[in-house]
Amino acid sequence: SSARATILGALGDDSAGNPDRLQGAPVGAVVPLLVLAAVAGFGGGAAVAVSAVALLLAVGLSLPALAPLLTRWLGRLLGALWPETQVTAASLARHRNRTALTLSGLVTAVAAAVAGSILLSGSVAAGTAWVNGLFIGDTLVQSPVTERAAIATQLSQEAGVQVTELRFFPAVVDGDTFGMSAIDSGVYASHGGLDMVAGNRGRALAQIGAGESLLAPLTLATENGWQVGTQLSVETASGTTDFTLAGIVEHSFPAGNGQESLIIDGAQAVQTFGTDASGFDDLEVLTPGHGAKVSQVATEFGLSATPVATIDARTQEALGATVGILPAVAWIAIAIAMLAVINTLVVNARLSRRELALLRAVGLSQIQAWRLVLAQAALLGATAELLGLGVGCLLAVPMLHASSSTSFQPAFVLPVATVLALAATVLVAPVAAAMVPARRAAAADIVRAVRHE
């Protein structure tokens, strides 16, 4: 056992060389807390907060066991390039309780930042998918009033672009009033858009183009119990007509009542509802790269032209304003937790002067002593980053579940830029803060430091 003893442990007094004991009671609470986190994570509402607290408590209580394992692994991984990390890893593992206490705040803050960024990235990605699934062109021309189809033809000719019309109007379906969106089903069939969640997309678009068929958004289909093939009674200009639900799309165009609208083919809409469904409210410009010309011609007709990219950007801004507060608060918590880590590093550097002096007395150089102190800062930062990243990913799962609905389902999107920024902050800041005290500890007079008690 003497041969396996660490250098600092052998040179210190007996109590300093003894490793911290792993407390059984706190570790025993980890499994029940993890079970509670898993069960509450998919309960929705306040249960998500319970899940988050339980998960963070479980991680905090398990840090005395997790941190030594991870620091030793990192020490071996970095040992070839930074030999001092292996010695430092052994020291951190020996003082497992102090290491866990130092890391707890920073791991929690990093996890919160990662989870909030995943929620934000997933929400933005869902919003972008929604916009791109609805608008198949690169520019949207909007009219304050319903315009005649001849205006669309004239604008298309003068701007030298291909356009497709969108017409919005209400209709009574199964006794309730719903919004209707009239589209050119042939154009959507060839240009994409309208992600189908039930039914064959090509067959469904061909079916609504043939007549007396509709597409429904997932929200309306879920709320009303509609399925592909459901017969819907629609009040038309000639009386009540049965329409078949040809398919269910993930999202459709917004209706005036705050819901999403049913989708009908434009030609069939005019044939079924008469002049009430003729003309257009919006135009989608299908020819890319003509935004400036389209905007100029649209202004001449009293219309406004908006790039679809601008609509996407506004959607991202709206979601960012709503969800973006979470990562911002987490970054503040990281700054506070970083102060605690830096304070621990400074204190450790001062307390390690005697040990460093003894090592220098037996041949350790000042540079090696300096690198030894910095290795501790680097290992603490790397450990906090890896644990925080893993816990943050787990924490994001119930948050995404709680934020999901039938009409909006943010996906798990790992924000690479945020992870890199966190890594740079959590790794660089402690090392930079430890440089001055590390240099002073390494350069201390050997005789005076050895005599110091």
CORCOR-V928591 format. One line per field, one symbol per residue. phi: phi as a letter, one per 40 degrees, with the letter a starting at -180 (. if undefined). Layout:
phi = ???
//
This chain:
phi = .ccccccccccccccccccccccccccccccdcccccccccbcggcccccccccccccccccddccdcccccccccccdccbdccccccccccccccccccccdccccccccccccccccccccccccccccccbccbabbbbcbcbccccccccccccgbcbbcbbbacacbfgbcbcbbcbcccccccbggfccbagccccccccccchfabbbcccccccbgcbdgccbcbcbcbhcbcbcccabbcabccbccgccbcbbccccccccbgccbcgabbbbccccgbdccccccccccgbbbbcccccccccccccccccccccccccccccccccccccccccccccccccccccccbhcccccccccccccccccccccccccccccccccccccccccaccabcccbcccccccccccccccdcccccccccccccccccccccccb
//
